[in-house]
Amino acid sequence: MSLRALLQTTLAVTLAGCAAGPNYRRPALEAPAAWKEAAEGALWEEASPQDDAPRGPWWEVFDDPELNALEVQAVQVNQSIQAAVARLERARAVARLPKADLLPTLEMNPSYDHFQRTLGSFGGVGSLTNDEFRLPFDLSYEVDLWGKVRRSFEAARAEAQASQAAYETVLLSVTAETARTYFLLRALDAELEALRKTVDLRREAEQLIDQRAEAGLASELDRARVRAEVKTAEAESFAVERQRAESEHALAVLCGRTPSDFALPFKPLEALPPRVPPGIPSRALERRPDVAEAERLMAAANARIGVAKAAAFPVLTLTGSAGWQSAKLEHLITAGSEVWSMGPSLSVPLFAGGRNTANVKASRADHRQASAEYRRRVLVALQEVEDALAAIRLLAGQQDAQGGVVEASRHAATLSLDRYTQGLTSFLDVVDAERGRLDAERRTAQILGQRMAATILLIKALGGGWDEHSSTAAEATPSASSL
């Protein structure tokens, strides 16, 4: 049989051969009929898998230019994202290694020998000294009869895709944390604004008490109380400023900058969170990169079962060598110096001490573990969506109620001060009313910040927002070419 005919036969056998192990089937997502925390299930609709859809700059939904600039810095410079990109590039490079086993290996192995051979026996009649120059090209090809190489490549490709999803998870986590920290800082600015106004009001009250005390209309106890209230508000301002500084430092690190070179101007949070349109959260599972990563790892574990099974089957290897061999270097590459050889070899595993059986059992256990992790992540995804929907709905109601608290507490503070100046009540009532007003205003700022955080949590739980972004928008995030 000629070399060409042998290769054609081998290729036909390889293509016709079956791959060991089970074929992978992507599991269906077990999604509920409706979201529990959505009003009458209005946020549910059927959707197709979209974990590979471009997410783009989802933070633009908040319509905050300063946040947009910070997110661009985080995407481009954040060190966690840079490390994830490096891991992704390595995974893609490693995934190409098994693919190389599908092709023959060709090597050139030149050699030179100088040897002496004795002529005759028992003392001999002399010796022969000679040289031998060889320039062979060796070809080796393992026929993938049982799909071991194909399963290895299948597993490696799935693991590379899992690394792509892991990169998307890091990217989503960093951008979400950047937005959450930014709005936390702005909510602290709103608290700080309320405290500063309170300090000013209490200093005005202190001046009023001093005037009344000089006129004999207020006691030293009232003067001590108002001074204590001024210092209390100042102390609370320092505490909030400390929290703001820590948030600003955390935001600097998220943006890949040193805290000493990073500063944000004072700007109290006033904007309301964006409205969540109906029908969108049904894409929660289809877009989440962590769920996609778990599914790809499950596919890789499934392919590893085939690799383990194929190890127990015979291995057919085709080898061939062709080149030149001569006793003199100047005659090496000539018509009379050609040498060649070819032939198959078969390796049949007879006894491995139970190693192959153990590897199959281990690979099946790995697959069961990957399947359980996939289902766990699906459940966590559902939980996070429900948590975010509940937080958005309940915090909106809480803020509406808190608006009434603020209005009533401000009115009570004004009335108590007026009644005190008229001599109708004690200054202690003024202190209590002022504390209530300050607590209500600070609580309003905190609730608004929590509403922003809940919206960010929903965006993250949905895998990166609820809008379909164009390819130009997706260019804001770094990515590498696919396999």
Residue, then its C-alpha position, 0 to 999 in steps of 0.5 A: m500500500s502506498l503512503r498516500a493510500l495509507l493516509q487516506t484510509t487512516l483519515a477515513v477510519t478516524l472520521a468514521g470512528c466514534a468518540a468515547g464518552p457521552n455526547y454533551r447536551r446543553p441543559a435547559l434552564e429551570a426558570p419559574a413561571a413568574w417572578k415572585e417579587a414582580a407585580e403580578g409577574a409582569l416582569w416575566e417573558e420567554a427568552s432565548p440564551q444570550d450569555d454571549a450578547p454584548r453588554g456594553p456600557w450598561w452604567e449609562v442608564f443612570d445618565d451621570p457623566e461623572l459615573n460614565a468617566l469613572e467606569v471607562q477608567a475602571v474598565q481600562v485600568n482596573q488591575s482585577i480586569q487586567a489579571a482576568v484578561a491575562r487569564l483569558e489569553r492563557a486559557r485560549a492559548v492552552a485550548r489550542l494545544p490539544k488541537a495540535d494533536l489532531l495533526p502529524t508531528l514532523e521532526m528533523n533529526p540530523s546526526y553524525d557518527h564516527f566509528q571503528r569496526t574490527l575485521g575478523s575474529f579472535g585477534g582479527v586482521g585489522s579494523l575499519t574506521n568510517d563516518e556516517f552522516r544522516l539527515p532524516f525527517d521523522l513523521s509520527y501521527e497518532v490515529d484518533l480512533w476513539g476520539k481521545v484527542r477530539r474529546s481533549f480539544e472539546a474539553a479545552r475549548a469549553e474551558a477556554q469559553a468558561s474563562q471568557a465567561a469568568y472574565e465577563t464576571v470580573l468585568l461585570s463585578v468591577t463595573a457594578e462595584t464602581a457604580r455602587t461605591y460612586f452612589l454610596l459616596r454621593a449618598l454620604d454627600a447628601e448626609l453630610e449636607a444635612l449635617r452641615k445645615t444642622v450645624d448651622l441651624r444649631r449654631e443659630a439656636e446657640q446664639l439665640i439661647d445666649q441672647r435669651a440667657e443674657a436677658g434672663l429668659a434661658s437657663e445655663l442648662d439650655r445653653a449647655r444642651v444647645r452647645a452639646e447638640v452643636k458638637t454632636a452634629e459636628a462629631e457626626s459630620f466628621a464620622v460621615e466625612r471619614q466614610r466618604a474618604e474611605s469610599e473615595h479611596a476605594l473608588a480610586v483603587l477600582c479605577g486603577r489609581t492611587p488614592s492620593d491622586f484621586a478626588l471627587p468634588f462634593k455633590p449630594l445625591e439627588a437623581l432617582p434610579p432608572r425605571v425598570p421596564p416590564g418584561i426584561p428580567s426574564r433574561a436573567l439566566e441567559r445573560r449571566p456570565d457566571v451561569a455561562e461559566a458553570e455550564r461550560l465547565m460542566a461541558a468540559a467535565n463531560a468531555r473529560i469522561g470520554v478522554a478517560k474512557a479512551a485511555a483504556f483502548p488501543v492506540l494506533t500510531l503511524t510512523g515514517s522516516a525519509g532522508w539521506q544517509s552517507a559516509k561522506l558529507e559531500h555525498l549526503i544529499t545525492a540521488g544514491s543516498e536516500v533512505w526511507s521507512m514507514g509502518p504502523s504500530l499498535s499499543v494495547p493496554l493489557f493491565a494498568g492496575g485499575r488506573n483507567t477505571a479509577n480515572v473514569k470514576a473520577s471524571r464522572a464524579d467531576h461531572r456530577q460536581a460541575s452539574a451541581e455547581y451549575r444548578r447552584r448558580v442558577l438558584v443563586a441567580l434566581q435569588e439575586v433577581e428576586d432580592a433586587l426586585a424586592a429591594i427596588r419595590l420596597l425601597a420605593g415605598q419606603q422612600d415615599a413614606q420617608g418623604g412624609v416623615v421629613e416634611a412632618s419632622r421639619h414642621a415639628a422642628t420649626l414649631s418647637l423652636d417658635r413655641y420655645t421662643q414664646g416660652l410655651t415649651s422647654f428647650l428639650d422639646v426643641v432638641d428632640a424635634e431637631r434630632g428627629r428632623l436630622d435623622a429623617e433627612r439622613r435616613t432619606a439620603q440613605i434610602l436613596g443610596q440603597r435604591m441606587a444600589a438595588t438597581i445596580l444589584l438588579i443589573k448585575a443579577l441580569g448579567g449586565g443590564w436590560d438593554e440590547h446594546s449595539s456593537t459600537a457600544a460593546e467596544a467600551t469593554p476589552s476583549a480578545s479574539s475568539l478561538 
